[in-house]
Amino acid sequence: MRWAYRAADAAGREARGSVSAATAADAIAQLQGRALWVIELSPVGGPPASDEADGAAPGDGAALGRRLSAAWHRWAGADDESLAVATRAAATLLAAGVTVDRALDFAAGHSGERRDGGWAAVFRAMRTAVRAGASLADAIQAQPRLPAFFAPSVAAAEATGTLAETFAQLAGTLERSAQVRARIRSALVYPVVLGLSSIVGTLVILLIVVPRFSTLLTETGSRLPLSTRLLVSLSSALSAGGWLLLPTLLVGMVWWQRTQRDPAQRAAWDARRLRWPVFGAFERQRDTARYLGTLALALASGVSLLRAMALARATVRNTALAAALAPAEARVRDGGTLAGALRESLPPLAVRLLEAGEAGGDLAALARRAADAAEESAERQLGRVVALIEPVMILGFGGLVGFVALALLQAIYGINASLT
C-alpha cells in the first residue's frame, strides 16, 4: 500500500512524496529512518490516516467514547504530558531556525494525541492564525485551553527575539509539573485502592454475610447478645435503606457543586482547608510551587514583574490563598520589594530565596529554586498524609471485621450454652 506524506527535514524544509508500507506506523518508521518528521500522512487515493483511524462517523457512540477517553487522559496526566511533548517539539524546531508556522504544524502532529482534537487541534488553530497574519502571542491568547502564562511569555519573547528559548522554558515547566503530578497520583493509588476495597468488603459483610447468619440465629428463638443485635440492626437498616445511598450521594454532589460556585462559600471552605493539620500544609506548599514556578517562567521570558505576579496568582487553585496574594501586587506597585510583599503569604524559605534573588539580580532563577523547594516540601507532606490515611483505613476495616466476628461468636456461644 502506498502512503502520501508531507514531512519536514532537519533544516525545516518541507518534503512531499510517497512510500510503500503495510501500515501507517511502518510508513512513519521509514520516513524517520530518512531523518524526516511526518507532518501529514494519508493512503494514496484515500483520506488522511489520522482521519481513517477515527473509525466512526459523527453522531454515533464514538463521540462519547472520545469524551470518556479525553476525561481519562486528563485524570491520568496524559493531557499535560501531550502538551509538554508538543511544546518541546516546537521549541526544538524553532531553535533549528524553522519558521513558526512549520514548527506549530510539526508540534500538532507530534502532540501524542489524535489529530481530530486535543492539543493537535489547538496547535493547528494556532498555525492557521499565524499564517493569516496574527502574532504567535495573539494566536495563543485565542486558545483558552492553554495555560494563562503562555501568551504573555511568548509576547515578551517575540519582542526580545528569544522565542526558541521561551518555548524550551515552557516545555521544561510543563514537564516538571507533569512529573510532580505523576508522583502525587502514584502516591495516592494505594490509599484509593485500599479505601475502595474496604468499602466493598464492608458492604459484602453487612449485606450478605450478616443477614444469613441472622436468619440462622433468629430461628433458634434464643435471646441474642447486645453486640449481635446491634450488628443485625445495622445490617437490616442498610439492606432496607441501601437504595437511598445513591440518591443521597447524587444530591450531595449537586449541593457541593452549587456551593463551590458561590465565591464566598468556596473561599471560606478553602480557608478552612488551609488550617487542617498535614493536609493544609500540603495544599499551601503545592500552590506555592505553582505560584513561584509560573513567576519564574514569566520573569525569565521577559514579562514585567507586576504582570508576572498576576499570572502566577491565576495558577493558585486555593481561592483564599490567591486572595491573600493579591495585595502583594499593590505593595510592589507602590515601590515595595517582592519578598517583603509576599512575606505574609509564602513560606519563610521561599521568602528568603526571593530576597537573595532581588539582592543578586537573578530573581527568576531564585524563584525557580524556591518553587522546586516548595514542590519537594509538598511531596513530603503528601507522604505524611498517605502515611496517616493507610493505618486509619486498615484499623477501621479491621475493627469492623473484628466487631462482626465478636458479635457472631458471642451469639453462637450463647446458643450453645442454652442448649447444654
Secondary structure, DSSP 8 states (H G I E B T S, - for coil): -EEEEEEE-TT--EEEEEEE-SSHHHHHHHHHHTT-EEEEEEETTS--HHHHTT-S-TTSTHHHHHHHHHHHHHHHTHHHHHHHHHHHHHHHHHHTT--HHHHHHHHHHTSSS-TTSHHHHHHHHHHHHHHTT--HHHHHHT-TTS-TTHHHHHHHHHHHT-HHHHHHHHHHHHHHHHHHHHHHHHHHHHHHHHHHHHHHHHHHIIIIIHHHHHHHHHHT-----HHHHHHHHHHHHHHHHGGGHHHHHHHHHHHHHHHHHSHHHHHHHHHHHHTSTTHHHHHHHHHHHHHHHHHHHHHHTT--HHHHHHHHHHT---HHHHHHHHHHHHHHHTT--HHHHTTTTS-HHHHHHHHHHHHHT-HHHHHHHHHHHHHHHHHHHHHHHHHHHHHHHHHHHHHHHHHHHHHHHHHHHHHHHHH-
